[in-house]
Amino acid sequence: MKGRAAMAAVQGRMASSRGGLKGRIIRALRAAGDKGVTVKDLAGKLGKSYGNISVWFHTTGKRVKEIKKVAPGKFGWGD
């Protein structure tokens, strides 16, 4: 095995499908509601790095109009 398949086998888990992170982040933000959730807490909950989640909010997340910045490093879901 070479490449991604080998890495997944070594890590002992399957690679997640494309777009899976968006759904998981949106579900977590909806659960948090208006008060929001910090990037650090979200990263810990989803098992991703702080940098990965932070970059997601500044790229993909900015195209989701319901996501609101509550405070520095903290985002919430607003309808």
HUURBEL-V575530 format. One record per residue. N is the residue number from 0. PSI is psi in degrees with one decimal (NA if undefined). OMEGA is omega in whole degrees, 0 to 359 (999 if undefined). Layout:
N&PSI&OMEGA / N&PSI&OMEGA
This chain:
0&144.4&178 / 1&159.6&172 / 2&-138.7&186 / 3&-37.5&180 / 4&-40.8&179 / 5&-41.4&179 / 6&-41.1&179 / 7&-39.3&180 / 8&-39.6&180 / 9&-40.0&180 / 10&-18.0&178 / 11&25.3&178 / 12&161.6&180 / 13&147.6&176 / 14&141.3&180 / 15&155.4&181 / 16&157.6&178 / 17&137.5&178 / 18&-2.3&182 / 19&-30.2&182 / 20&-37.7&181 / 21&-47.9&180 / 22&-39.9&181 / 23&-39.9&179 / 24&-43.7&181 / 25&-41.2&177 / 26&-42.1&180 / 27&-39.1&179 / 28&-39.6&177 / 29&-39.5&179 / 30&-35.4&180 / 31&-29.2&178 / 32&-147.2&183 / 33&-31.5&183 / 34&-25.9&175 / 35&-178.0&180 / 36&145.6&181 / 37&155.8&179 / 38&-39.3&181 / 39&-45.9&179 / 40&-40.1&180 / 41&-41.4&179 / 42&-42.7&178 / 43&-41.6&181 / 44&-39.9&183 / 45&-8.5&180 / 46&29.6&179 / 47&166.9&180 / 48&156.0&177 / 49&-43.9&181 / 50&-40.7&180 / 51&-47.1&181 / 52&-40.8&180 / 53&-45.7&178 / 54&-37.3&178 / 55&-45.5&181 / 56&-34.9&183 / 57&-7.8&177 / 58&-78.6&182 / 59&-42.3&184 / 60&-29.7&181 / 61&-15.6&178 / 62&-6.0&178 / 63&105.3&189 / 64&-20.7&180 / 65&-17.4&180 / 66&123.5&181 / 67&141.0&176 / 68&116.7&184 / 69&-41.0&182 / 70&171.9&177 / 71&122.5&180 / 72&14.9&183 / 73&129.7&183 / 74&151.0&180 / 75&173.8&181 / 76&122.9&178 / 77&124.9&182 / 78&NA&999
